[in-house]
């Protein structure tokens, strides 16, 4: 019976690790940070045509910085409030008759 208990404990630990690994905040935050860096770099030295099209606003720079801030927010949120392990199922007794 101890082998079964050990196997169940291992599966619960793997499930908790998978829940933290595939947390949607990690995916969203990572994508926003990567795209924010790309758009910010593109917005540092805009061409005159791009500035004229955006009516003088450095839209790529501001959008990239906003995306970067949002992505960092998600990653900080993930760090401060990590995903909780799934709640344990109530223990069953071995003496219960099967139906």
C-alpha positions as CSV (number, residue, x, y, z in Angstrom):
1,X,0.0,0.0,0.0
2,X,2.9,2.4,0.6
3,X,4.0,2.1,-3.1
4,X,0.5,3.2,-4.2
5,X,0.6,6.1,-1.7
6,X,4.1,7.1,-3.1
7,X,2.8,6.9,-6.6
8,X,-0.2,9.1,-5.9
9,X,2.0,11.6,-4.1
10,X,4.3,11.8,-7.1
11,X,1.4,12.3,-9.5
12,X,0.0,15.1,-7.3
13,X,3.4,16.8,-7.3
14,X,3.7,16.5,-11.1
15,X,0.1,17.9,-11.4
16,X,1.0,20.9,-9.3
17,X,4.2,21.5,-11.2
18,X,2.3,21.3,-14.5
19,X,-0.3,23.8,-13.2
20,X,2.4,26.3,-12.4
21,X,4.3,25.7,-15.7
22,X,1.3,26.2,-17.9
23,X,-0.2,29.2,-16.0
24,X,-1.8,31.5,-18.6
25,X,-0.2,34.5,-16.9
26,X,3.3,33.2,-17.9
27,X,2.3,32.8,-21.5
28,X,0.6,36.2,-21.8
29,X,3.3,38.0,-19.9
30,X,6.1,36.4,-21.9
31,X,4.5,37.2,-25.2
32,X,3.7,40.8,-24.3
33,X,7.3,41.3,-23.1
34,X,8.8,39.9,-26.3
35,X,6.5,41.9,-28.6
36,X,6.9,45.0,-26.4
37,X,10.6,44.9,-26.8
38,X,10.3,44.4,-30.6
39,X,7.8,47.3,-31.0
40,X,9.8,49.6,-28.7
41,X,12.9,49.0,-30.7
42,X,11.0,49.7,-33.9
43,X,9.6,52.9,-32.4
44,X,13.0,54.4,-31.2
45,X,13.9,55.9,-34.5
46,X,10.8,56.2,-36.7
47,X,11.0,57.4,-40.2
48,X,9.5,60.7,-41.3
49,X,6.8,58.9,-43.2
50,X,5.8,56.9,-40.0
51,X,5.6,60.1,-38.0
52,X,3.6,61.9,-40.6
53,X,1.2,58.9,-40.8
54,X,0.8,59.0,-37.0
55,X,0.4,62.8,-36.9
56,X,3.7,63.3,-35.1
57,X,3.0,60.8,-32.3
58,X,5.7,58.1,-31.7
59,X,3.0,55.4,-31.7
60,X,5.3,52.4,-31.9
61,X,7.4,53.7,-29.0
62,X,4.4,54.3,-26.7
63,X,2.6,51.1,-27.8
64,X,5.8,49.1,-27.2
65,X,6.3,50.6,-23.8
66,X,2.7,49.9,-22.9
67,X,3.0,46.2,-24.0
68,X,6.2,45.9,-22.1
69,X,4.6,47.3,-18.9
70,X,1.6,44.9,-19.3
71,X,3.8,41.9,-19.8
72,X,5.9,42.8,-16.8
73,X,2.7,43.2,-14.8
74,X,1.6,39.7,-15.7
75,X,5.0,38.2,-14.8
76,X,5.2,40.1,-11.4
77,X,1.6,39.0,-10.7
78,X,2.7,35.4,-11.4
79,X,5.6,35.8,-9.1
80,X,3.6,37.3,-6.2
81,X,0.6,35.0,-6.5
82,X,1.8,31.6,-7.8
83,X,-0.7,29.0,-8.9
84,X,-2.0,26.9,-6.0
85,X,-1.7,23.2,-6.0
86,X,-5.0,21.4,-6.6
87,X,-7.0,20.7,-3.5
88,X,-6.6,17.2,-2.2
89,X,-9.4,14.7,-2.7
90,X,-11.1,13.5,0.5
91,X,-9.5,10.3,1.8
92,X,-11.6,7.2,1.2
93,X,-11.7,4.4,3.7
94,X,-10.7,0.9,2.7
95,X,-13.6,-0.8,4.5
96,X,-16.4,0.7,2.3
97,X,-18.3,-1.9,0.3
98,X,-18.1,-1.6,-3.5
99,X,-21.4,-1.3,-5.4
